Amino acid sequence: MSGQKISLILVMIFLMSALSGCTDNQENVSTYSEDDLNLIADENIILENELNVTLDNVSKLELEIISLENEIDELQVYYDGIFYNNNKTINSSFTIVDNLNVQFEFLQHTINNLTIEHQQEKDSLLVQLNILRFELDLILSLYEMTGQSAYFSQNPPSFIEYNEYNHSEPYMDHSNWRGGLWDRVTFDENGIPKVQYYFGLEYVPTTAFHWGLVSVSKYLTTGDLDFLDNALNVSSWAVENQSTNGGWLWPFSYGFSGGVLGVMDENWYGAMTQGLGMSFLTRMYNITGNQTYLDAAENATKLFNVSVENGGFLRYYGGNPWYEEYPTPDAGSFVLNGYIYSLIGLYDLYATTGSNVSKKLYDDGVDSLINMISIFDLGCSSSYDLVHHSILSSPPNIANYMYHGLHISLLSIINSIEPGDPFKSVQERWSGYSDGVCFNSPNRANQ
């Protein structure tokens, strides 16, 4: 409803209210004194002024709502392109959301305090505002967790190619993390990180384990006991919050990639989380000798043999087992970085215990990666996932510079573990993509 329409309705209501008492007023007008008539005239002027102020406020609110709608549209466009513009960060998107929430609260308060005689007009404004609130919530629900895998990737975004990897030493480059956590992460009274989503603060196991790996890596590098204390806090949380099936659950629903592959109901499990948990807890066991940590790491392997349909994250692609970071219910998402994180965790457990269970899961996983890695090669970059294989005729989700670099780093770790450098040619080719050198087809098809 436009401001002009609302103004017209309010004027009509005012006139109808005045005219409704016309007959009675004519019969009794002779009983009014001159002072009474002057008082009535003054009151009418005051009412007219109040009405004009109210109409002006309504018009301003209409303009504010239109402006808010435009900003929400811009947020949608911003999220759609966030992985294709390295000059914008996910952090700044939350600044946008915070500003929008402030505007919502202001408009809600202003509308509630409007001096409008008829509640219907106030309700009309509130309906418009609630529609916009719904649109914003929908955008956030689709994109809220975008990039969660990158909480603790290299800072600033760059990639390291590892020539060696040791399961008991600092994890990747986490000991050099300098940026703390995202602004939307806070810590509870026990030192466990919680992530601020638009629907509230939540414990996210992936975040907890990344923080644990940062802390234990810094301890191994510096010997500072404060870092060890931080890691012990996360260790205790991990043991206490592990499900009987060995998983660390995500407590809220999520529709990965805009929900095109279905929405994962609350309390789902992901392979990346399990892998990070194993990498963290095996290091804590190596430091402390606490068997509880190792038991929890071994329990974490159970869900690797449970299909997505049965509440786990095991899926197959052309007969190749794949451990899903996001166990999307309708079809496979096949996120590459989360898959390799899970393989590293399985390796860390095997290297610590000699477990045949984790060794087989790891070996099967590496075989799948060898068979499937070329599917992720787009010629000038890598693909973040294989959603475009599950949704026919859809474009690939091209990894941005940060994720492409993370792919190279993770592949280099597997390459350093495995004999024969099975991913050497891929690693070299993808490194070239980072420098802007696309693959040259032998038949010159792309030249």
Buried (B, 14 or more C-beta within 10 A) or exposed (E): BEBEEBBEBBEEBBEEEEEEEEEEEEEEEEEEEEEEEEEEEEEEEEBEEEBEEBBEBBBEBBEBBBEBBEBBEEBBEBBEEBBEEEEEBBEEBBEBBBEBEEBBEEBBEBBEEEEBBEEEBBEBBBEBBEEBBEBBEEBBBBBBBBBBBBBBBBEEBBBBBBEEBEBEEBBBBBBBBEEEBBEBBEEEEEBBBBBBBBEEBEBBBBBBBBBBBBBBBBBBBEEEEEBBEBBBBBBBBBBEBBEEBBBBBBEBEBBBBBBBBBBBEEEBBBBBBBBBBBBBBBBBBBBBEBEBBBBBBBBBBBBBEBBBEEBBBBBEBEEBBBBBBBBBEEBBBBBBBBBBBBBBBBBBBBBBBEBEBBBBBBBBBBEBBBEBBEBBBBEBBBBBBBBBBBBEEEEBBBBBBBBBBBBBBBBBBBBBBBEEEBBEEBBEBBBEBBEEEBBEEEEEEEE
